Amino acid sequence: MLHPNPAGAAGPSTAAVHAGEARHKPGFSITDPIFATSTYTFRDTQSIVDFIEEKQTREEYGRYGNPNERTVEDKLAALEGGEEATLFASGMGALVGLLMAHLNAGDEIVFFDECYHRSREFCRKHLTRFGVGFQEVTSCDYEAMERAITPRTKFLVSESPTNPHLSVVDIERFADIGRRRGVLTLIDATLCTPYNLKPLEAGVDFVLHSATKYLGGHNDLLAGVVIGSHKLLEPVRHLRGIMGGVNSPHNAYLLERGLKTLALRMERHNANGLAVARFLESHPRVERVLYPGLESHPYHDIAARTMRGYGGLVTFFIKDADWRQTAAVIDAVTIPRIGPSLGGVESLIEQPMVMSYWNYSPAERATFRIADNMVRLACGIEDADDLVADLAQALG
Ligand SMILES: *Cc1c(COP(=O)(O)O)cnc(C)c1O
């Protein structure tokens, strides 16, 4: 680490503002300067030799990392309570990098089936080309997950909460299966963020985030991160340097800037999600609402026991509506923009059947539990009253 973590053990807001950063920076600047450089120079030949023999901590060439990226990695590791973080150019870059670094031909991987469809597609279509076996089991069916484990199983993977169904995994139970059976565990915690839940504290080996979402928080960048122990991340960092999925110093700085307000933003996302979910649940044109903060949610008890808040994502179903009638509600909304993604300050709304599953058959959509009348609303940080009023007029 280039920088100490002065705020490593502090509260979530103090850590978000200060952790990972040097107290004294070049040019007496309070913010981190953006190192707009692709390569780093050496004073003389001896300093190259010293660097190679690890007598010196410094940068060498941009594909292996840059100072802005390292600062963000240290901040993210501190926020998540992990030893180390490795940043990638996107969430998918992080997932692919992590799995490629740890899996060999003949290994197997078990996923809960509500994981992001591109993550499962990578395993099903691509890892299998390299001789890695792939199995999916029903989300939160822990017995099925245990039964799927063979002597070749290397990884258990889940998200929590899942997207768009918002199932909440009992992280301790999930981590315990991995520990007992000698299998690595990975939680994609994009939807909860370290503000709402810290899976490493429950014993999970790796936490992954699409930093594109809440961590960046402003719908203006893509990034991904894996957090875990130094030992388990060393091969991941090494492979990243070969595959090249790094962040530019500019992008890493934008992420650092976004992270400063993570705790503040999450408080508002949590409050807006709950207010909107309560309103929708009481509306006669809404058939059902999925939000872990509602008492009606099948995983409310686990969520209430383990999470600080429930995030900004709310999934709901329009009563007696086909896909066109559902689309009409979405088109009538005036504050949330229509688009994929979540976790930014601007609210976003979409119909998963159209946005992500248009090219799938009705039978395939049924297996993914994607209904035609399903709406996914990613609450931003606007005023809850305005979001509720807007939804009321759109439903009317
Ligand atoms: C968006 C997302 C990803 C992929 O992240 P990118 O930054 O878009 O590559 C992975 N997992 C979850 C849960 C996501 O929401």
The ligand as an SDF file (V2000), in Angstrom:
LIG
                    3D

 15 15  0  0  0  0  0  0  0  0999 V2000
  -24.3240   -3.7960  -13.0530 C   0  0  0  0  0  0  0  0  0  0  0  0
  -24.0420   -5.0360  -12.3190 C   0  0  0  0  0  0  0  0  0  0  0  0
  -22.9620   -5.8410  -12.6580 C   0  0  0  0  0  0  0  0  0  0  0  0
  -22.0510   -5.5220  -13.8140 C   0  0  0  0  0  0  0  0  0  0  0  0
  -21.3290   -4.3770  -13.5640 O   0  0  0  0  0  0  0  0  0  0  0  0
  -20.7450   -3.4170  -14.7270 P   0  0  0  0  0  0  0  0  0  0  0  0
  -20.0620   -2.3310  -13.9870 O   0  0  0  0  0  0  0  0  0  0  0  0
  -21.9470   -2.9520  -15.5250 O   0  0  0  0  0  0  0  0  0  0  0  0
  -19.8460   -4.2510  -15.5490 O   0  0  0  0  0  0  0  0  0  0  0  0
  -22.7180   -6.9650  -11.8960 C   0  0  0  0  0  0  0  0  0  0  0  0
  -23.5070   -7.2930  -10.8490 N   0  0  0  0  0  0  0  0  0  0  0  0
  -24.5650   -6.5390  -10.4930 C   0  0  0  0  0  0  0  0  0  0  0  0
  -25.3920   -6.9410   -9.3200 C   0  0  0  0  0  0  0  0  0  0  0  0
  -24.8710   -5.3860  -11.2150 C   0  0  0  0  0  0  0  0  0  0  0  0
  -25.9190   -4.6300  -10.8650 O   0  0  0  0  0  0  0  0  0  0  0  0
  1  2  1  0
  2  3  1  0
  2 14  2  0
  3  4  1  0
  3 10  2  0
  4  5  1  0
  5  6  1  0
  6  7  2  0
  6  8  1  0
  6  9  1  0
 10 11  1  0
 11 12  2  0
 12 13  1  0
 12 14  1  0
 14 15  1  0
M  END
$$$$
